[in-house]
């Protein structure tokens, strides 16, 4: 009887001394799953066959680091590893969606030098885009939380990141849309009486948090650009036919119909000071009958004119638009 009472007293004292920190289950590692391009939410890899999904041309011009993380004497505003990482991830996500033609604009000086080495001094013939993306990392931080008891301890590391971007119309310089994304990654460990796992500094959490934030940002960008009207240029006018930019790798199919409009006059607004394009005139309708070209960026389409006439216009004065 005395042994039973003594055992109960010792057990109560032990529980009260170790109550500050407990590890109820075996140590586990809790992290945000690595982002796989094929499984990104709301980012389908292939356009749905039942819907015409025409690719927009976009350029990522700049990504900066607006936080204090990683700032120091070795890195300036033009050389920041965190900003470069976010930029590379964004370009990769946009390419993976297969919804855009993505062009580099952040390395324009390197492109200009390369073209000079190739004997092409001018860069005016670089492809024009529908929108330019300018973004920044606006939040990035790490925190460590834990509890320590008599014989047990727990530790949790968490990284939080946030990114923001704006879409700019390259013709007017007007920012017409802003988007943001956030992400979090964590790892937890614990030990009892010296047994278990210990979590050292985990640098991979930084990468995971930025990746989730960029994926969130990409979803918003896709939603906005999909709502904007698609258009392409006329390469040449033939006998009852038009040769236009874009082919099957950009979402066009045999039998697709489009509207051909004349380019409206561009005038400067006295109110905002921005150029405004007056409405053009619908001059013809066309239907895709065949394709030419090899790569996604060099493809073109041949379309027959089903109604109207373009005889009074030159190719550079016309634009092809999606029928809504």
C-alpha positions in Angstrom: 0.0 0.0 0.0 2.8 2.4 0.9 4.6 1.6 -2.4 1.4 2.4 -4.4 1.0 5.8 -2.6 4.7 6.6 -3.1 4.4 5.8 -6.8 1.4 8.1 -7.2 3.2 11.0 -5.5 6.3 10.6 -7.7 4.2 10.4 -10.8 2.4 13.7 -9.9 5.6 15.5 -9.2 7.1 14.3 -12.6 4.1 15.5 -14.5 4.1 18.9 -12.9 7.8 19.4 -13.6 7.5 18.5 -17.3 4.2 20.3 -18.0 5.9 23.4 -19.5 6.7 21.7 -22.8 5.4 18.4 -24.2 5.7 16.4 -27.3 2.7 14.3 -27.5 3.6 12.6 -30.8 6.8 11.5 -32.4 8.8 14.5 -33.9 7.4 15.4 -37.3 8.6 17.8 -40.0 5.8 20.1 -41.2 6.6 22.0 -44.4 4.6 23.5 -47.2 4.8 20.9 -50.0 7.2 21.8 -52.8 5.4 23.6 -55.6 5.1 21.4 -58.7 4.2 23.3 -61.8 1.8 20.6 -62.9 -0.2 20.9 -59.7 -0.4 24.6 -59.3 -4.0 25.7 -58.3 -5.9 27.4 -61.1 -2.9 27.1 -63.4 -3.9 24.5 -66.0 -0.9 23.3 -68.1 -3.0 23.0 -71.3 -5.8 25.1 -72.7 -9.1 23.5 -72.6 -10.1 22.1 -76.0 -13.7 23.5 -75.7 -12.5 27.1 -75.3 -10.4 29.2 -77.5 -7.4 30.3 -75.4 -5.2 32.7 -77.3 -1.8 33.5 -75.8 -1.0 37.0 -74.8 2.5 38.5 -75.1 3.9 39.7 -71.8 7.3 40.9 -70.6 8.7 40.9 -67.1 10.6 44.1 -66.9 11.8 44.3 -63.3 11.5 42.6 -59.9 13.0 44.4 -56.8 13.4 43.7 -53.1 11.5 46.2 -51.0 12.4 44.5 -47.7 15.5 44.8 -45.6 16.2 41.1 -45.9 19.6 40.4 -47.5 20.4 44.1 -47.8 24.1 44.8 -47.3 27.3 46.2 -48.7 27.6 43.4 -51.2 24.2 43.8 -52.8 22.7 47.0 -54.3 19.3 47.6 -55.9 20.5 46.1 -59.2 22.0 43.0 -57.6 19.8 41.4 -55.1 19.5 37.6 -54.8 16.0 37.6 -53.3 14.7 39.8 -56.1 16.5 37.7 -58.8 15.0 34.5 -57.3 11.5 35.9 -57.4 11.9 37.1 -61.0 13.2 33.7 -62.1 10.3 31.9 -60.4 7.7 34.2 -61.9 9.0 33.8 -65.4 9.1 30.0 -64.9 5.5 29.9 -63.6 4.2 32.1 -66.5 5.9 29.9 -69.1 4.7 26.7 -67.4 1.0 27.8 -67.7 1.4 27.7 -71.5 -1.0 30.7 -71.7 1.6 33.4 -72.6 4.5 34.3 -74.8 7.0 35.5 -72.2 9.8 37.9 -73.2 12.8 39.1 -71.2 13.1 42.8 -70.6 15.1 42.9 -67.4 18.3 42.0 -69.3 17.8 44.5 -72.1 21.4 45.7 -71.9 22.7 42.1 -72.4 20.3 41.6 -75.3 21.5 44.8 -76.9 25.1 43.7 -76.6 24.4 40.3 -78.0 22.6 41.8 -81.0 25.6 44.1 -81.6 27.9 41.1 -81.6 25.6 39.6 -84.2 25.9 42.7 -86.4 22.4 44.0 -85.5 22.9 47.5 -84.0 19.2 48.4 -83.6 16.7 46.9 -81.1 13.6 48.6 -82.5 12.4 45.3 -84.0 12.1 43.6 -80.6 8.6 42.1 -80.2 6.0 44.4 -78.8 4.0 43.0 -75.9 0.4 43.3 -74.6 1.5 44.0 -71.0 4.7 44.6 -68.9 5.0 43.2 -65.4 6.8 45.2 -62.7 7.0 43.7 -59.3 8.7 43.5 -55.9 9.1 41.4 -52.8 7.2 43.5 -50.2 7.5 41.2 -47.2 10.0 38.6 -46.1 10.6 37.4 -42.6 11.6 34.4 -40.4 10.5 33.7 -36.9 11.4 30.9 -34.4 9.0 29.7 -31.7 9.4 27.0 -29.1 8.8 25.7 -25.6 11.3 24.2 -23.2 10.3 22.0 -20.2 12.2 19.9 -17.7 12.9 17.0 -20.1 11.3 18.1 -23.4 11.4 20.9 -25.9 9.8 21.9 -29.2 10.9 24.3 -31.9 9.1 25.7 -34.9 10.7 27.8 -37.7 8.4 29.8 -40.0 9.1 31.9 -43.1 6.5 34.4 -44.5 6.8 36.1 -47.9 4.6 38.5 -49.9 5.0 39.8 -53.4 3.2 42.4 -55.4 3.2 43.3 -59.1 1.5 45.7 -61.5 0.6 45.3 -65.1 1.5 48.2 -67.3 0.3 49.0 -70.8 3.5 49.6 -72.8 1.7 51.9 -75.2 0.6 54.4 -72.6 2.6 53.6 -69.5 -0.6 53.2 -67.6 -0.7 50.6 -64.8 -4.1 49.0 -65.4 -4.0 46.2 -62.8 -2.2 45.3 -59.6 -1.9 41.8 -58.0 -0.4 40.3 -54.9 0.6 36.9 -53.5 1.6 35.5 -50.2 3.2 32.3 -49.0 4.3 30.6 -45.8 6.6 27.6 -45.0 7.4 26.1 -41.7 9.3 23.2 -40.1 8.8 21.8 -36.5 10.8 19.5 -34.4 10.9 18.3 -30.8 12.7 16.0 -28.4 12.0 14.3 -25.1 14.9 13.5 -22.6 17.4 14.1 -25.3 15.7 11.9 -27.9 14.1 13.2 -31.0 15.0 15.7 -33.8 16.6 19.1 -33.7 15.8 21.7 -36.3 18.8 23.7 -37.5 18.5 26.7 -39.7 16.6 25.6 -42.8 17.4 27.7 -45.8 15.0 25.8 -48.0 12.1 27.4 -46.2 13.0 30.7 -47.8 12.6 29.1 -51.3 9.3 27.4 -50.5 7.7 30.6 -49.1 8.7 32.7 -52.1 7.5 29.9 -54.5 4.1 29.8 -52.9 3.8 33.6 -53.0 4.8 33.7 -56.7 2.2 31.0 -57.5 -0.5 33.0 -55.8 0.6 36.1 -57.7 0.6 34.2 -61.1 -3.0 33.1 -60.5 -4.2 36.7 -60.2 -2.2 37.8 -63.3 -3.8 35.0 -65.4 -7.3 35.9 -64.3 -6.8 39.5 -65.4 -5.0 39.0 -68.7 -7.6 36.4 -69.8 -10.3 39.0 -69.6 -8.4 41.5 -71.9 -9.1 41.4 -75.6 -6.7 39.4 -77.8 -5.3 40.8 -81.0 -2.6 40.2 -83.5 -1.1 42.0 -86.5 -1.5 41.5 -90.2 1.8 40.4 -91.9 0.7 40.7 -95.5 -2.4 41.1 -97.7 -3.0 38.6 -100.5 -5.7 37.8 -103.1 -8.7 37.3 -100.8 -6.4 36.3 -98.0 -4.5 37.7 -95.0 -1.3 36.4 -93.5 -1.4 37.0 -89.7 0.9 36.4 -86.8 0.2 33.4 -84.6 -0.4 29.7 -85.1 -1.6 26.5 -83.4 1.0 26.7 -80.6 -0.5 30.0 -79.7 -4.0 28.6 -79.5 -5.3 29.1 -83.0 -7.2 26.4 -84.9 -8.5 25.8 -88.4 -11.9 27.4 -88.8 -11.4 30.1 -86.1 -13.0 33.4 -87.1 -11.8 36.8 -86.4 -12.6 40.5 -87.0 -10.3 42.8 -89.0 -10.3 46.4 -88.0 -8.5 49.5 -89.2 -6.3 51.1 -86.6 -7.9 54.1 -84.9 -6.2 57.5 -84.7 -4.1 58.1 -81.6 -4.6 61.4 -79.9 -3.4 62.9 -76.7 -5.9 63.4 -73.9 -6.0 67.0 -72.5 -7.4 65.6 -69.2 -4.8 62.9 -68.4 -2.0 63.7 -70.8 -2.1 60.1 -72.0 -2.5 58.9 -75.6 -6.0 57.6 -76.4 -6.7 55.3 -79.4 -10.0 56.2 -81.1 -12.1 53.3 -82.2 -11.2 51.7 -85.4 -13.5 50.6 -88.2 -14.6 47.0 -88.8 -13.6 46.3 -92.4 -13.7 42.5 -92.8 -14.1 39.1 -91.2 -11.7 36.2 -91.7 -11.5 32.4 -91.2 -8.2 30.5 -90.5 -7.6 28.0 -93.3 -3.9 26.9 -92.8 -0.7 27.6 -90.9 3.0 28.2 -91.6 6.2 28.5 -89.6 8.0 26.1 -87.2 8.3 27.5 -83.7 5.8 29.1 -81.4 7.4 32.5 -82.0 7.6 32.3 -85.7 4.3 30.7 -86.5 1.7 32.4 -88.7 -1.7 31.8 -90.1 -3.3 32.1 -93.5 -6.9 33.3 -93.4 -9.5 33.8 -96.1 -11.7 36.9 -96.1 -15.3 35.8 -95.6 -16.8 39.2 -95.8 -15.8 42.8 -96.2 -12.7 44.2 -98.0 -9.2 45.3 -97.0 -8.3 46.6 -100.5 -8.1 50.2 -99.3 -5.6 49.5 -96.4 -2.0 48.5 -96.0 -1.1 45.6 -93.7 0.4 47.9 -91.0 -2.9 49.8 -90.7 -4.9 46.7 -89.8 -5.4 44.7 -86.6 -7.0 41.3 -86.1 -9.2 40.9 -83.0 -11.0 38.0 -81.3 -14.7 37.8 -81.9 -16.5 38.3 -78.6 
